């Protein structure tokens, strides 16, 4: 009994579950149907913002992105066609208010759940062949196939329920009627009665209306009264897409819509759908078949106007073949029964410019494996592609069947066609002959042998040209090379240096004299002497076995200052080196720049070769009251050009140059020592500042610090410094205020003292004038240098100690043992 009750309970539970599933399915079905018709007959003003947002999202999912496209989509969902402009404004207002915010995701279409497998809607990757035509109905396409609602009503338009009929009577009688066709297909005309016009075209409806109204309006028979019948607002119809569509379902569209319009709304055929056998089913019969290739390839659009309850069926394709390689449109193409390989190639836009057109390769699927077919061009019409075929069109070979070339010293080098009986002399004639600089003793031909190995044939260019030697018959891919005499030697040049305006290396020309090369170099500089110009010439036959053999032949030549031609000119030879010197006693003015705390800073010319720092300081008016002579510095321009030209730099730039070491020390506040700075490629370089003691120079002009000035020297006299910088291997690098009498060790203590790895013996001070003083050590005592205002104290890091190791111990032991042996030996003697 208990087992019977348990079995009955299980049966009841299964029945309840089945009922629940059915109820949920019906609810989902109803909601999906409602989603297609919920806007039917509504005005835009009756829609809430939430409903408009849902409409926008639905249109976006269908590939409609612009406001006008979304408004047209709303008409297809049942909104009144006269509300298009109002809906467009409403969409624009909501978009502006919401910015880029997303809208509520609508429920899926009626047939979304019954579409084929998910893989059927997966698009191929970008690097794979695509199905020809699949982009036509995608959201990225630019063709929307929207019906034009602003055209005159077509005369073949079939009237149906909800159409608005406009009847205008003019002439002896005048009247206007605005009627809507009832569900039964009739209109009720005042004073006339009910007229059935459902299922009639416009022209047929006008004839019927005129026939009925002529009984009431006699002028219609005599012609004194005119009758016009037109369509106002058109009705909406429902069309169903079934089969292999991207988004199958029921769509409410305008009655002017065509099959292409509904195909666009549904996303077109999916990966398994046919593009060439789309069926239009009306009243249970296939009334037409649509081939999208007619539109894609020929521009012929079969605009089938749809009617209410029409069905578009997209069947599964039967034969689809791929074609790739050297064709203009590689893709997958659908093939109908009588179409052959030639048709497939035409679908792909025919061959590209580099295609091998004599034949193609076809990979075919058999019932068990694959096989490959080589089909020649004369059998393209005989081969009918099968489903799954992959056709490959190869490139032509990258070689020439009749090419020869000539390079080098001919007037027209390049590639030429190898004609029958083409010889070397004929090829020279084609190239317009030899240039004047051609090397006539030897030329050669690079020849490609039958086994693709190379060989070299030499010939006498002059004898071939004169006909003395027999002519050479050329072969395919022969490469004739005739060298220039300039290719077989170094380029002849002359070098001129010294006091000319544009020194350098110039091309040698035969017969060139010394005056011409000086003129080519821009002439003499101011202060150059035309006398004692030195020309160094190469030695061709120097004896290497003699130590005193000359390395060059030297000529000392005088030329006219104006480079006039007179007498025998000195002729130059290739590779001569010409040196033009300055005149005796000629000097360029030397200038010194003094900046900072002097009365008259600026540039000063050197009067005498023995001018010193005190002389320049005296000419600058002496120091100002705020000058700090102990911090004065002299920057001497590096002759190699590493320093900047001080005469073009202001005081701040000079101070920046002077403080290069200070920047290094500031960097060391983040690094532990100079070794770390070097490892991190921090700029640690030699200073251009010369440490001078301006205080001594002022007191005693004969002091050793009173240096002779040189051209480009920069003297900088700063204001009084008030701080001292401490950095390096200290606990806290810092800048502190200078106090007279405080020692270097006291300043280091103010920065927290030395670190554990500090090199106390290596601590040093950089003074404001650029001089450096190091710490001295006597026994166990450190003698630190005195500190001046503006000084920079730096404590380096102690070098790491390398462990002695086993090898070190062995070395020490060996040395001690050797020393012991020596001592014992000495004592024994």
C-alpha positions, 0 to 999 in steps of 0.5 A: 500500500505504501509503495502504491501511494509513493508511486501515485505521489510521483505521478502527481508531482510529474503532472504538476511540473508539466503543467507549470512548464506549459503555463510558463511557456504560454506566458512567455509566448504571450509576452513575446507576441505582445512585444510585437504589437504593444505600440499598435494604434498608439500615439507618441504622446501616449508613450512613457519615457520607459517605453521609448527607451525600450523602443530605442534598445529594440531598434539598436539590437536590430541594427538601427542606430540613428534617430530616423532609423529608430523612428521607422522601426517604431512605425514597423512596431505599430506606431502611426506613420504620421507620428514619425517626425514627433517620435524622432524629436522625442528620441532626440530629447531622451538621448540628450537627457540620458547622455550615453546611458544604456536603456532597458534590455527588451525581451527577445522575439517570439522565435528567438528560442526556436532558432537553430543552434547557437553556433549557427549565428556565430560569425567567422573570425576576421582572418577567415573567409566570410560568407558572401552577402552576410554583411548586407543585413548586419548592423555595420551595413550602410543599406537599411532597405527602409521603405519610402513613405513619402511617395505617391500611393502605387496604383497596384497597392492592395487596400486592406483593413485600417487603410485611410481612404481620401475621397475628393469630389470637385466640380459641380459638386464638392465634398471631401471624405476621410474614411478608414477601411473596416476589418471587413474591407468596406467604407461607409460613404455618406449619402451613398452607403457601404462600399466593399473595397478590401482586396482591390488595388487603388485603381480598382477601388476608384472604379468601384467607388465612382460606379456606386457614387454616380447614382448619387452624383450624376455629374460623375457620369457627365464629367462635370464632377471629378473624383479622386481616390487616394490613400492617407495613412497606410496600415501596418501588416504582420510578416513572419520570418522563419527558417535560418534567419539571424532573428526569426520572428513576427514583425509588424511593418508598414504595408509598403514594406518589401521583402528586403526591408523585413530581411534587414529587420531580421538580420538576414540569413544566418551561417546556415541560411540560404542567400539564393532560395528565400521563399515568399509564402502567401496563403500557404503557397510559394509565390516567389523566390528571392536570390540576393546574389541578383542584387549583390552582383548585378544590382537587380533588387526584386522588390516584392511588396508584402501583404499581411500574414506573408511568410518569408522562409529562409531554407538551409543552403544546399551547396556552398564552396569557398574560393581563396587566393588570387581572386578579387573577392575571396569568400564562401559562395552559395552554388545552385544546381547548374552553376559551374566553376566558371560561375564561382570564379565570376562570383568572386570578381574573377582573377586578380592581376597576379593570378595563375589562370591556367588552372586551380586546385580544388580540395574536395570532401569525400565520404571518408577523407579529402582529395585534391583536384587539379582543374585546368582552365579549359575544364572550368565549365565542366566542373560543378562545385560540390558542398564543402569544396575549397578552391585555391587560385595560386599566384603566377611565378615570380620570374620572367620568361624572357628577361635580360638586364644590363648594368653599369656604364651604359646610357640606359641600364635596366631590364630588356626583353630577350628576343630571338637571336639577341646578342651582347652587341645588340643589347648594348645598342638597345642600352644606347651604347657605352658611356665615356667612363666605361672600363673597356678592358673587361666586362662580364655576364652573370649567367643562370645555368639550367640547374639554377647554378650561376656561372661567369663569362668575361669578355673584352668590352672594346673588342666586342664593340669594335666587332674584333671578337665574336659576338656572344648570344645571350640567354634568359636571365643573363645579367651583363655588367660593364664597370665604370673606371670610377668604380674601380678606383678611390674617388679623387679628392683634395683636402684644404684646411686652415685659414679658408672660409669653408675648409673640407674635402673637395672632388678633384678635377684634372688641371685644377690649380691651387687658386681654384681650390682656395676659391672653391673653399670660399677664399681666404679668411681675414688674417690668412697669408697667401704666402707659405701655403703648404701642399702635402702630396702622397709618396708612391715609391717610398722605401720601407727599408729606410728609416728616413724615407719620406712620408709625404712630399711637401711643397711651399707655394705662394699665390696671389692674394687676389687669386689672379692668373699669372705665370705658371700655376701650381697644379694639384694632384689627387689626394693633395692636402693644402694648408693655409696659415695665418699671417705673422702677428695676426691675432683675434681679440680675446674677451673675458666675461666678469659677472656678479658683484662688480660695479660694471659686469660684462665682457672685457677685451684683453689688452695685453697678453699678460693681463691678469684677474686683478687687471680685469677686476680693476677695469670692472670698477672693483667689488660691490658692498655685497660681494663675497670674494671668498666664493669667487670662481674662474671658469676656464672654457675647455679647449675641446669645446665641452663647456658652453660659450660663456659670452652667450650665457647670463649670470644664472646660467653661469651659476648653474654651471658652477653648481654641477657638483652641488647637483650631484650632492643633492642627488646623493640625498636620495642615494647613499654615496658616489659609488651608487651614483656611478652605478645609476649613471648619475652625471659625475664629471670634472668641473671646469672651475679653477679654484682661486682666492680672490681675497689674496688677489685683491690684497696682493696682485703678485699672488700666485692666485692672480692668474693670467686670463685667457680667451673665453674665461668667465669670472663670477663673484657671488653674493655672501653665501649663508648655508652649508650643504651636507650629503653622502653617507650621513644619517640625514643629508641636510642644508644648515646655516653657516656659523663662523668657527664651526668645524666640519665634524660639527656640521656632520653631527648636525646631519645625524653623524656618519653612517656605519659604512661611511668613509670618514677618511674620504670626506671632503669639502667643495668650496664656493670657488670650485676648489676641493679640500679632503680630510687628512688622517694622522695616526688615529686622528682625523684633521678635517678642513675648515668650512666656509659659507657656501661649502658643500660637505660630502661623505662617501661610502666605504668600499665593500670588503671582499671576503678572503676566501679559501684561495686567499688563505692558500695564497697567504699560507704559500707566501708565509711558507716561502718566506720561512724557507728563505729565512731558514736558508739564510740562517743556515748559511 
